[in-house]
């Protein structure tokens, strides 16, 4: 329930007294120092805890007899729980920057910049840590994609709860818009971080899918050598093209947000390559068909060749087959991977 007119007046009066008492720049500097100091202190403590676990694990392994060390594989440290503590810490500090009693609308832009600063320090710290420890790329993807979702929820809560109270206040409406724009920028920056790790992790998967695409080159031979009839269904290659992606997703566990990004990254690359190969084959097929037509035209008086000229050409059969395959690939992508903006994603280069 939102406050009535009388309650709103009390809130405005309280805010006015606060602004009269405090210099806003001094207030912000105090809050900034307080938040950053607490963040960096807690961040360092968690990292020390993780490193201590690593040292203890190595020391224990050294104390074991050599035979026992050979028989027993030392399990790597599981960083996921500790990294969750780091992301929770960042989330808590973002919430602090926006919470009532800390966030001041008149200097809202300063608090948004503080959030950017905290995220940048978190990013650098977590990347330095991951480079020195056995933190997998897919774990980093989960960290930043999940973090993006959490921060979006914090901003949305702030705009929905706090600013509905002052919905008629022009200044607060401007702050609300600024918050929404800031949320979008933060999520964009976090997504850029994710994409760096994403490209590293999906590189091999994409190449495996590309290898599957090479079988498309064999399709024209079925019409030229085997004399296959006019196609009426997609070729078998369609079901195999994205199989490496399926295997990869089954083998590894990802957060939902990460899985969506991985799927899109692979599918965009593979489908665009799929279309490119089809175009190259059709261009070559068209040239070959033109040569065939010239040869046939030199035998116009031959009634049998006149009859053949009325039949569907090899090039046309290939065109029909490729159109069936393209539609089949679109259906697989849409139905299996639940990609909503299909045309926008798949045909971004064409």
N, C-alpha and C positions, 0 to 999 in steps of 0.2 A: 504494500500500500504506500502510495506516494504522499508527501506532506501536503496539507491544505495551505491556503493563502497565508494564514497566520504563522504556520511553521516555516514557510518559505521566507517570510520577513525576518524571523528570528535567525535563520541560517545566513541570510545576507548581512544582518547586523553583526553576527559573530565574525563573519569573514571580514567585514569592514574594520572591526576592532583589531583583528589580527594584522591586517595590512597597515594600519596606522602605527602599530607597535614595532613591526619588523621591516628592515630593509630587505627587499626581496632577493637581491643579489647575495647578500650576506646569508640569508636563510638558505638559499639554494646551495651555496658553497659548503655550508655546514652539513646539509643533507647529503651532498655528493661525497664529501670526505667520509662521512659515516657509512654510507652504503658501499662504497668501493673498498674501504678498509675491511669491513666485515666480509665482503665477497672474497677478496683476495686471501684473507686469513683462512677462511673455511675451505677455499679451493686448494690452497697449499696443504692443509691438513689431510684432505682426502687423498691427494696425490702421494703424500708421504706414507699414508697408510697402505696404498697399493704397492708402492715400491718396497715397503717393509715386508709385505707378504711375499713379494718376489725374492727378496734376500733370504728370508726364512726357508722358502721352498728349496733354494739352491743349497743352503747350508745343510739341510736335512738330507738331501740327496748325497752330499759329499760324505756324510757320516755313515752311510749304508755300506755294507760289504760290496766289493766289486761285482761278485756273482749275483747278489740281490739286485743291484742296479741294472744289470743286464736283463734279468728275468722280469723286472717290473718297470714298465714305462712310466716316466714321470709325467703326470697330467699337467698341461699348461694352466696357468692362472686364469680364472674366469673373471674377466673385467666388467662384464655386463652390469652386475649389481653395483659395483663401485662407480661406474660411469653414470648409472642411474642417479646416484647421489649427486654427481656433478650437475646433471641436467636439472634435477630437482632444486639444487642450489640456485642455478640461473633463473629458473622459473620463479622461485621465491623472491629474488631480487627485482625481477621485472614487476612482479605484483606489488612489491614495496614502493617502487617508483610511481606507481599509478594509484596507490591506495589513498582513501580519504584520510586527511590529516597530514599527508606528506605532499601529494600532488596539488599544486596551486595553478589554477587555470591561467592566470595572467602570465606565468612563466612556464606554461606547459611545454613549449618548444625545448626549453632547457632540460626538462626531465626526459623528453623523447631522445635528445642527444645523449643523455646519460645512459639510457637503455642501449643505444647503439654502441656506446663505449664498452659497456659490460659485455655485450654479445661479442664484440671484437676481441676483448681480452679472453673470453671463454674460448672462442674459436682458435686463437693462437695457442692457448694453453693446451687444449685438447688435441690439436694437431701435433704440437711438439711431443706430447705424451705418446700419441699413437705411433709416431715415427721411431720412438725409442723402445716401444713395447709391442707385444704380439697382439695388437688390436687390428682385426681384419677390416678391409674396406667396407664390407657389407654391414659391419657393426657401426661404422662411422655414418653410413647412409641412414641407418635406423635412428641414430642419435639426432642428426640434424633434421631429418624429415619429421620425426615425432616432435621435436622441439618446435618446429615451425607451426605445427598444429596446436600445440599447447599455448604458444604465445598468441596465436590468433584468437584462441578462446579467452585469454586474459583481456585482450583489447576489446573484444566484443562485449564481454561482461562489463567493462568500464563504460563503454559508450551506452549500453542498454540500461544499466542501473543508475549510474551517477547523473547522466545528462538528461534522462527523462524527467528528473526532478525539476530541471530548469529548462524545459523544452521551449519556453517562450522567450528565453534570453538569447539575443542575437550573438553576443560574444561567446557564450557556451556552445552555440550551434557551430560556430567557426572552429572552436576547439575540438568538437566532435568530429568535424570533417577532417581536421588535421590529424587526429588520432587514427581515423580510418585510412588516410593516405600513408601515415607512418607505418601502420600495420602491414600494408601492402608492400612497402619498401623493404621492411624487415624480412617478410616472407620471401620476397624476391632474392634478397642477399643470401638467405639460408638455402634457398633452392640452388643458387649458383654453387654454393659449397658442396651440396649433395651431388650436383652434376659432375664435378671434378672426380669424386670417388666413383660415381656411377659409370663414367666413361672407362675408368680403369677396370672395373669389375665386369662390365658387359662386353669388353673388347673381344675376349675369346669366344663368348657365346655368339656374338654377331658374326664372327668369322666362321664358326661352325654352321650357322644358318646360311651364310654365303656359299659354303661348300655344297650344301644341299641344293642351292639355287642353280648350280652348274648343270644339274640334270635337265633343266629346261632346254638346253641346247640339243638334247636328243629328241625332243618332240617333233621337229620338222621331218626327221628321218622316217618316222612312222608313216608319214604320208607319201614321202618320195620313194622309199625302198619297199615298204610293206603295202603300199596302196590302200591305206586305211580309209574307211568311209567317212562321210561327214560326221564330225563329232557331235555327240548329244549330251555328254556329261564331262565334268572336270577330270583332268588327268590325276593320276595317283600322287604325283609330286607335291600337290597342294597340302596333303596331310602330313608330309614329312618336313616341309621347309622350316617350321617353327618348333620342331621336336626338340632341338637342343635347348631352346628356351624353357620348354616344359620340364625337361630333365633337370635343368639348373634350378628352377623354382621348387621342384620336389625335393631336391637335395639340400637346399638351404632354407632356413626359416627367416622370413622378413616381416617387419611391421607392415601393416596394410598400406600405409602411405608410401613406403619404400618399394613395395611390390608393384604398385601402380606406375611409379616412375621408371622402374626397371623394364616393365613390359612396354611402356611407351617408347623408351629409348631404343630398345631392340627392334620393336615392330616398325617404327618409323624408318630406321636404317635399312632393314630387310625388305620392307615393302617397296621403298623407293628404288632399291637395287633390283627388285623383282620387275618393276615397271620398266626400268632402264634396259634390262636384258631383253624383255619382250620387244621393246621398240627397236633395238639393234637387230634382233632376229627378223622382225617384220620388214625392216628396211632392206636387209640382204635378200629376204624372200621375194620382195617386190621386184628387185633388180633381176633376180633369177627368173621370175615369172615373165618379165618383159622380154628376156632373151628367148624363153620358150615360145612366147607368142609370135616373135619374129620368125622363128624356125617353122612354126605351124603355118604362118601366112604364106610361106613359099610353097606350100602344098595345098593350096585352096581347092584345087580341082579334085582332091581326094575326098570322097564323100565320108569316109570313116573319120578322117581328121576333122571334117566339118562337124560331125556329130560330137566328137570329143571336145571341140571348141565350145559347145553348148553346156558341157558339164561344169560342175564346180571345180575351180582350179585348186592346185595344191596350196597356193598362197591364201586363197579364200578359206580353205579348211584350217590352215594355221591361224588365221585371224579369228575364226569361230572358236577354235580350241582355246586360244589365249583369252578371249573375252569370257568364256566359261570359267577359266582358271582364275581370272581377276575377280569375278563375282564370288567365286568360292572362297578365295582368300579374304575378301571383305566380310563374308559371312562368318568365317572362322574367327576373325579378329573381333568382330562385333559380338558374337554369341559366346565365345569362350573367354575373352579377356575383358568384356563389358566396357569397351571404350566408347564413350558417348559421342563426342565430337569427331566421328570417324573421318568424314571427308576433309575437315579442317586439318586433322593430324596427318592423314595418309598422303594427301595430295599437296602438301605444303611446298614441294619443289616443282610442281607441274601445273 
